[in-house]
Each structure stands twice: as structure tokens, then as C-alpha cells.
């Protein structure tokens, strides 16, 4: 039987949080857990219940599978997380500019 590696899970949680441009405080608030407990989870210092796993999954907008196992639709999810993080940080007009730049880059790459 495989042992759960809480440090790996914590690293995945940290990576997702950082990709969304969130601080630990912001993420813990979204996940409805205390900031110190959230920090302990990211470092792999504390085990978490299924209830806490679900809170983190919902708070960060990712599947529990991704938190536990990683690589689940990772590239698609990563691009969605990045865009979501940008969208939360900027106003609608700025976000439209980001999308326009991405579309233009895609057109250039398609021509190569």
C-alpha cells in the first residue's frame, strides 16, 4: 500500500496558489481554513482531513485528484489557472488586452 506523501500534496497546493497569484492568506480565506494551518499543509507538516482537502479543492478551483495526484489534465488546468489568476488581478479592459495578446501570439506560432 502506498503511503500518502503530504509534502508532495503541499507542493502541488503551493504551485496552484502561486499560479493564481494568491498569497497564503488569500488562499486560506478562500479555503475557509486558518492561515497557519494552510501554511502547514503547504509545507507538508500537517495531515489534512478529507473535509479540508475538499475545502482547498473548492477554494482553489481545482479537482481533489489534481491535489492528490497531479498531472490530471495538467496543461489545460494550468492555462485555466493562469488566466483565472490574471482575471482576478486586473479589470475587464486589461483582461481583454491579455486575451488579445494571447490570440496574436497563437496566430504567430501557427504561421511558423
N, C-alpha and C positions, 0 to 999 in steps of 0.2 A: 504494500500500500504506500502510495506517495505521500510524503509529508507536505503540508501547506507551507509555502515559503512566504511569510508575511513581509519580508524585506522586498522581494520582487513585486508583490502586490502594491506595497507602498511606493516603490519607484514608478510603477505604472500610473498610480494616482497622481504623484507629483508631476510626471511628464504631461498628463492630461490637463492638470490645473495650470501649469506654466504655458501650455499651448493655447489655453483660453485667456491668458493674460490676467489670471486671478492671483491675488495674494492668498496666503493660508487663511487669513481672517475672513476674506470674502468667500472663499470656498467653504470654510466651516459654517459660515452663516447660511449659505445655500443648502448645505447638507444637514442643517439643524443639529450640529454637534459642537461641542466646545472647541475653541482654537487649540488649547493644549492637547486635547485628545486627538484632534485631527493631525497635529504635528507628529505625535507619537505613532500614528498609523502610517504616515508617510515615511517615517524612519524605520518602520517595521518593529518598533519597540513594544507595541501593544497588539494583542489579538483583537479581532472585532467580531461581533455577532452578525448573524445573517441580517438582522434588522438594520445594523449600522452599514453593512455592505449595500443594502437596498437604498438607504438614505444617501450614501455617497454616489451611487449609481444614478439616482434621480437628480441629485444636486448638480452633478457634473454633466448630466445628459448623455451618459454612455451606458452600455449594457453591463450587467454584472459579469457576463462572460469575458468581456474585454478587460475588466479589472482583474479578474481571476487568472485568465489565461493569455491575454494579449493577442495580438495578431488577428483578431476577428474583424474581418473587413477593415484592416488597419489603415490602408491608404485612403479609402473612401471616408472612413471616420475621421482620420487626421485632417483631411481637407475640410470636412464639415466643421470640425472643432476650431480650426484656424479661422474660417470665415465667421463662425459664431462669435469667436473672441473679438475679431475686428468689429463686427456689427455692434457688439455691446460697448465698445470703446469710442466709437465715432457716431456722428449724426448721420441721418439718412443720405444727405447730399454727399458726404465724404465716402460713405459706403458704396454709393453708386459709382464714384470715381475708382475705388478699388476694383469693383467688378468690371468696369470698362478696361482698366489696365490688364486684368487677368485675361479678358477676352482677346485683347490685342496681342498679348504675348502668345496665347494659344494659336492665333492666326499666323503669327510669325513662325512659330515652331512647326505648324502644319506645312508651311511652304518650304521648309528646309529639306 
